[in-house]
Amino acid sequence: MSKILIIEDEASIRRVLTKILSEENDTYQVEEAEDGVQGLEKIKNSDYDLVLCDIKMPKMDGEELLEAVKKIKPEIPIVMISGHGDMETAINTMRLGAFDYISKPPDLNRLLNTVRNALDKKQLVVENKILKKKVSKNYEMIGNSEPINHIKQMIEKVAQTDARVLITGPNGTGKELVAHQLHEKSERAAYPLIEVNCAAIPSELIESELFGHVKGAFTSAVKDRAGKFEAADGGTIFLDEIGDMSLAAQAKVLRALQESLIQRVGADKDIKVNVRVVAATNKDLKKEIEEGRFREDLYHRLAVILIKVPALNDRRDDIPLLIEHFASKIAEEQGNAQKTFSQEATKLLQEYDWTGNIRELRNVVERLIILGGNEISETDVKLFASK
């Protein structure tokens, strides 16, 4: 059932709207409020999929109600109902966040199309929230060791700012998890997080990938194309393995950080972007600077906040939690019952030298689940997890 609230001080219009919606679709549950104050109270105390709201009303007009609702339940689409003299006001409500407006007396087709579109949008918002929760689970930081708790505290402090962050640490330690947490806990979370693996893109293509290109800029540029910085506008760009970026691309990234401006390859027009930059590397950038492979001025621009992700060998206390987490995920992926690990098996895994870090541990856990018994034993570990 889609729950719709009509806020309108004219009883006759309320009745007409209720009749139209009820007859159009028997899954519409329609409620009424005779003024803005009553409507706002209903919205506070109940969940609605759509609100139809008059603009000119006593006690509280439609603009005031719209602003109030956007603060407490911003996901509810609100369609404004305007008289002929209210069109300028109606357009202004769109700037304030209204989904749409319809004129009095309402045109039947226009009304029903607007209602359907608004309800579709609400459903999409709900689905996106569910999807985001699933995505967030994939980027959980598992562990309660001192190094991991320190990183979690850093994320809480830094996420709400726009400070640039440089994440360092060996391969396989989960640097991308830190980047995702920084984005999801920030005010930019509603906008994209765009990931770029600088090591995976050939040096001759990295500039086009980051900044886009115009048609004819090079042989295969058959049309204009936006780059990753434009795609991340309003959100976050995560430059993974930035230590592998060419010096030419580094110079352009530096300009983007200094001036919030980029230029597509082959163009002479500047494009303004509003992007938070989070970077990661497994290299010692100070050594790279000494050897002339990384720009010192870019390093200082990126490293406003430094977060070092520890190797798994430095957080062995987290291994039992990580084993349980991976066992649960693998069981879910394979559609099987979750296997448990004996205390002896877990203790033995804690003693291993994890040169491949968390990535290696995950692979070993999967191998043991496939090849081991119903409860993974110390013997299973010795047989199938040998280093």
Rosetta blueprint (number, residue, H / E / L):
1 M L
2 S E
3 K E
4 I E
5 L E
6 I E
7 I E
8 E L
9 D L
10 E L
11 A H
12 S H
13 I H
14 R H
15 R H
16 V H
17 L H
18 T H
19 K H
20 I H
21 L H
22 S H
23 E H
24 E H
25 N L
26 D L
27 T L
28 Y E
29 Q E
30 V E
31 E E
32 E E
33 A E
34 E L
35 D L
36 G H
37 V H
38 Q H
39 G H
40 L H
41 E H
42 K H
43 I H
44 K H
45 N H
46 S L
47 D L
48 Y L
49 D L
50 L E
51 V E
52 L E
53 C E
54 D E
55 I L
56 K L
57 M L
58 P L
59 K L
60 M L
61 D L
62 G H
63 E H
64 E H
65 L H
66 L H
67 E H
68 A H
69 V H
70 K H
71 K H
72 I H
73 K L
74 P L
75 E L
76 I L
77 P L
78 I E
79 V E
80 M E
81 I E
82 S E
83 G L
84 H H
85 G H
86 D H
87 M H
88 E H
89 T H
90 A H
91 I H
92 N H
93 T H
94 M H
95 R H
96 L L
97 G L
98 A L
99 F L
100 D E
101 Y E
102 I E
103 S E
104 K L
105 P L
106 P L
107 D L
108 L H
109 N H
110 R H
111 L H
112 L H
113 N H
114 T H
115 V H
116 R H
117 N H
118 A H
119 L H
120 D H
121 K H
122 K H
123 Q H
124 L H
125 V H
126 V H
127 E H
128 N H
129 K H
130 I H
131 L H
132 K H
133 K H
134 K H
135 V H
136 S H
137 K H
138 N H
139 Y L
140 E L
141 M L
142 I L
143 G L
144 N L
145 S L
146 E H
147 P H
148 I H
149 N H
150 H H
151 I H
152 K H
153 Q H
154 M H
155 I H
156 E H
157 K H
158 V H
159 A L
160 Q L
161 T L
162 D L
163 A L
164 R L
165 V E
166 L E
167 I E
168 T E
169 G L
170 P L
171 N L
172 G L
173 T L
174 G L
175 K H
176 E H
177 L H
178 V H
179 A H
180 H H
181 Q H
182 L H
183 H H
184 E H
185 K L
186 S L
187 E L
188 R L
189 A L
190 A L
191 Y L
192 P L
193 L E
194 I E
195 E E
196 V E
197 N E
198 C L
199 A L
200 A L
201 I L
202 P L
203 S L
204 E L
205 L L
206 I H
207 E H
208 S H
209 E H
210 L H
211 F H
212 G L
213 H E
214 V L
215 K L
216 G L
217 A L
218 F L
219 T L
220 S L
221 A L
222 V L
223 K L
224 D L
225 R E
226 A L
227 G L
228 K H
229 F H
230 E H
231 A H
232 A L
233 D L
234 G L
235 G L
236 T E
237 I E
238 F E
239 L E
240 D E
241 E L
242 I H
243 G H
244 D H
245 M L
246 S L
247 L H
248 A H
249 A H
250 Q H
251 A H
252 K H
253 V H
254 L H
255 R H
256 A H
257 L H
258 Q H
259 E H
260 S L
261 L E
262 I E
263 Q E
264 R L
265 V E
266 G L
267 A L
268 D L
269 K L
270 D E
271 I E
272 K E
273 V L
274 N L
275 V L
276 R E
277 V E
278 V E
279 A E
280 A E
281 T E
282 N L
283 K L
284 D L
285 L H
286 K H
287 K H
288 E H
289 I H
290 E H
291 E L
292 G L
293 R L
294 F L
295 R L
296 E H
297 D H
298 L H
299 Y H
300 H H
301 R H
302 L H
303 A L
304 V L
305 I E
306 L E
307 I E
308 K E
309 V L
310 P L
311 A L
312 L H
313 N H
314 D H
315 R L
316 R H
317 D H
318 D H
319 I H
320 P H
321 L H
322 L H
323 I H
324 E H
325 H H
326 F H
327 A H
328 S H
329 K H
330 I H
331 A H
332 E H
333 E H
334 Q H
335 G L
336 N L
337 A L
338 Q L
339 K L
340 T E
341 F E
342 S L
343 Q H
344 E H
345 A H
346 T H
347 K H
348 L H
349 L H
350 Q H
351 E H
352 Y L
353 D L
354 W L
355 T L
356 G L
357 N H
358 I H
359 R H
360 E H
361 L H
362 R H
363 N H
364 V H
365 V H
366 E H
367 R H
368 L H
369 I H
370 I H
371 L H
372 G L
373 G L
374 N L
375 E E
376 I E
377 S L
378 E H
379 T H
380 D H
381 V H
382 K H
383 L H
384 F H
385 A L
386 S L
387 K L
